[in-house]
Amino acid sequence: MRYEVWKWIKLTSQALIKINKTKKFSPKQTIHLAFPLLLTCAATLPAQSAPVTGSWKLVSSPNGGTQTAGNVLLATGRAIVH
Amino acid sequence: MPRAALSSTDAWAVGAEPNSSQFLTAPLAEHWDGTQLSIIPTPSISAPTVQLNSITALNSSEVWAAGFSDNPNCLCGQTVVEHWNGSSWTRLTTPNPGVADYLTGVTAISATDIWAVGYEWISNFTELPLILHYNGTTWKTFNTSQLQFGLLSSVFARATNDVWALGWTGLEPNVKALALHWNGTAWSRVAFPTESGGSIVLKSVSGVATNDVWAVGSYQFFGLNGNLSLSARSYHWNGSRWTPVTVGLSGYSFLGSVAAIATDDVWAVGEGLVFPQPNEFQVTYHWDGTKWSNVTNPEQGVLNSISASSTSDAWAVGDGFATPGTYTLHFSVP
């Protein structure tokens, strides 16, 4: 099962997960139920282009460019001068 | 408020990596030195599940990351805050006021003024927002019991007397957005827009001035088939109230992170499901002062976080859809 789908469900409904632990809550069951909605809720995203100078580029992963399955990056940070 | 990058050679990303199975994780920290990303070791924590959810930096030797450790076989989550001193990560001793405690966000104004937020699990049907403050020596825990049930997902500090913590409160089907503001003396709840038939879940907050703050998240509702669906939302604080701002994403979508650089320069990332190719996920949205527009990125995946230090320097991280594993995107101007 896709890890990122599980992660999102986990982050947004961890409260329910905790509550249902005592009711033998199954993460796999949740994923099983949730994944089809990704397919059924599809709708048109308007094609848009932005007047932004610059572009996004993919940066190679630490292991030389090959991504490591299962890894997830949840946050990124830069210094902010107050 | 002036904002600047530490340098173009110093950026961080944190998250988790598998630890014997995909549901058991160890902390992951990556550093950009201007040339490449490297995995930087973090302190060993004796728990089956550890992940870092948030990171903030003052300079190259003052960086904090926050998350939690947990064990799937018990209700025993523990807060985790780690500090980078320029050469290594060290875990700080942090409060755990609940039965289980989790941190989702951290922000630093100075080395003696740091906020971390998340939630504490008390018992069934009782989960409280968790607010911690670090003065450089000790942590203080704030009482949020009046909220009865809630979770904080993000914190942003513009100044010592101007801090926002956002998330949601209530039990389904009555979940509502939760916006808390610190004025230097006390936390107070601030009114937030609602939508009928569903819930507003806030995921991230960022701003450039007292009267210029952004929040993003999603409107969650149950469709006719009974499945939960999400629709991306953004909101702007003008100094007196929060107002919805149209994102332009339809279908299944959410915004999970926002980074404001200037009034006319704001980034937001998340996930959008494009029809008829449901595998396409490209959500790097930019606010130009008038509207949100999608700026195409070269990868397919779910973007979890974005940080931006200038108009020509932004980073976004997430996990790939077409290609499993982490991926990192850098926005730059030639």
Interface residues (C-beta under 8 A of the other chain):
Chain A: R2 Y3 E4 W6 K7 W8 L11 T12 Q14 A15 L16 K18 I19 K21 T22 P27 L33 A34 P36 L37 L38 L39 T40 C41 A42 A43 T44 L45 P46 Q48 S49 A50 P51 V52 T53 G54 S55 W56 K57 L58 V59 S60 S61 P62 T66 Q67 T68 A69 G70 N71 V72 L73 L74 A75 T76 G77 R78 A79 I80 V81 H82
Chain B: M1 P2 R3 A4 A5 L6 D10 A11 W12 A13 V14 G15 A16 E17 P18 Q22 F23 L28 E30 W32 Q36 L37 S38 I39 Q51 L52 N53 S54 I55 T56 A57 L58 N59 S60 V63 A65 G67 L75 A100 Y102 T104 I109 S110 Y119 W121 N124 F125 E127 F149 L151 S153 R158 A159 E172 V201 Q220 G223 N225 N227 L228 S229 G248 L249 S250 G251 Y252 S253 F254 S257 E271 G272 L273 V274 F275 P276 P278 T284 H286 D288 S293 N294 V295 T296 N297 P298 E299 G301 V302 N304 S305 I306 S307 A308 S309 T311 S312 D313 W315 A316 V317 G318 D319 G320 F321 T323 P324 G325 T326 Y327 T328 L329 H330 F331 S332 V333 P334
